[in-house]
Amino acid sequence: SGLKVIKMNFYIGNSLDEIKRNDYNIEFSDDLLQYIYNHREQISADSNVLFEVNPYSDTFLEYENVREINNICSLCIETGIIEGYDDYDKGVEMINDLLQLTKSALLNKKGLIIIGD
């Protein structure tokens, strides 16, 4: 397929200056983000934090918002909405990766830096 997959990379950190490209990060596709957004009623997420991320630019999420991302990931798995996603295995992997990253950020009381494509 000739379509470029738009991806975001999530890092743990409190500012763009403190992260380096090769620091541990996880990849999340814009396609999956869009899928979750389209099914947000089913997970009744009380937060739009994840959907306000611009996949084309860099975003900083405060520590306070990390729990909301963690919650959205958990709900995606618990409700099973991800079962309808085109690439189910990859989708589950990306959500689990982001879930683990948010847990680590919460433990370290840090925010998330999202580097867009």
C-alpha positions in Angstrom: 0.0 0.0 0.0 1.3 3.4 -0.9 -0.3 5.1 2.1 2.2 6.4 4.6 1.3 5.4 8.1 1.3 8.4 10.4 2.8 7.5 13.7 3.4 9.2 17.0 6.1 8.3 19.4 5.4 8.6 23.1 8.2 9.3 25.6 8.2 9.8 29.3 9.4 13.3 30.3 8.5 16.7 31.5 9.9 18.7 28.6 11.0 18.2 25.0 14.5 19.2 26.0 15.1 16.3 28.3 14.3 13.6 25.8 16.5 12.2 23.0 15.2 10.4 19.9 16.7 7.1 21.0 15.3 7.2 24.5 12.8 4.4 25.2 9.6 5.2 23.5 6.5 3.5 22.1 5.0 3.9 18.7 1.2 4.6 18.3 -0.4 4.9 14.9 -2.8 7.8 14.0 -5.0 5.1 12.4 -5.5 3.4 15.8 -6.0 6.8 17.5 -8.7 7.5 14.9 -10.3 4.1 15.5 -10.5 4.7 19.2 -11.9 8.2 18.7 -14.6 6.8 16.4 -15.6 4.3 19.1 -15.2 6.6 22.1 -18.9 6.3 23.0 -18.4 2.6 23.6 -15.6 3.2 26.1 -17.3 6.2 27.6 -14.0 7.8 28.3 -14.6 11.0 30.3 -11.5 12.5 28.7 -10.5 13.8 25.3 -6.8 14.2 26.2 -5.7 11.4 23.9 -7.8 12.8 21.0 -6.4 16.3 21.3 -2.9 15.0 20.3 -1.8 16.4 17.0 -0.1 13.5 15.1 1.9 16.0 13.0 3.5 18.0 15.8 5.0 17.6 19.2 2.8 17.6 22.3 3.5 17.6 26.0 1.0 16.0 28.3 1.1 17.0 32.0 1.5 14.3 34.6 -2.2 15.0 35.6 -3.3 13.9 32.1 -1.3 10.7 32.1 -3.9 8.9 34.2 -6.6 9.7 31.7 -4.5 8.1 28.9 -3.9 5.1 31.1 -7.7 4.9 31.7 -8.5 5.1 28.0 -6.0 2.3 27.2 -7.5 0.1 30.0 -11.1 0.8 28.7 -10.1 -0.1 25.1 -9.0 -3.5 26.4 -11.8 -4.1 28.9 -14.6 -3.2 26.6 -13.1 -5.2 23.7 -13.6 -2.4 21.2 -10.2 -3.1 19.7 -11.6 -6.4 18.4 -13.0 -4.6 15.4 -9.7 -2.9 14.5 -8.1 -3.9 11.2 -4.8 -5.1 12.6 -6.0 -6.5 15.9 -2.7 -7.9 17.1 -0.8 -4.7 16.4 -3.6 -2.7 17.9 -3.5 -4.6 21.2 0.3 -4.4 21.2 0.2 -0.6 20.8 -2.4 -0.1 23.5 -0.6 -2.4 25.9 2.7 -0.6 25.2 1.1 2.7 25.9 -0.5 1.3 29.0 2.8 0.2 30.4 4.4 3.6 29.4 1.7 5.5 31.3 2.1 3.2 34.4 5.8 4.0 34.3 5.2 7.7 33.9 2.8 7.7 36.8 5.2 5.9 39.1 7.9 8.4 38.2 5.5 11.4 38.4 6.3 12.5 34.9 4.4 13.6 31.9 4.4 12.3 28.4 6.0 13.8 25.3 4.5 12.9 22.0 6.6 13.4 18.9 4.5 13.6 15.8 5.4 12.5 12.3 
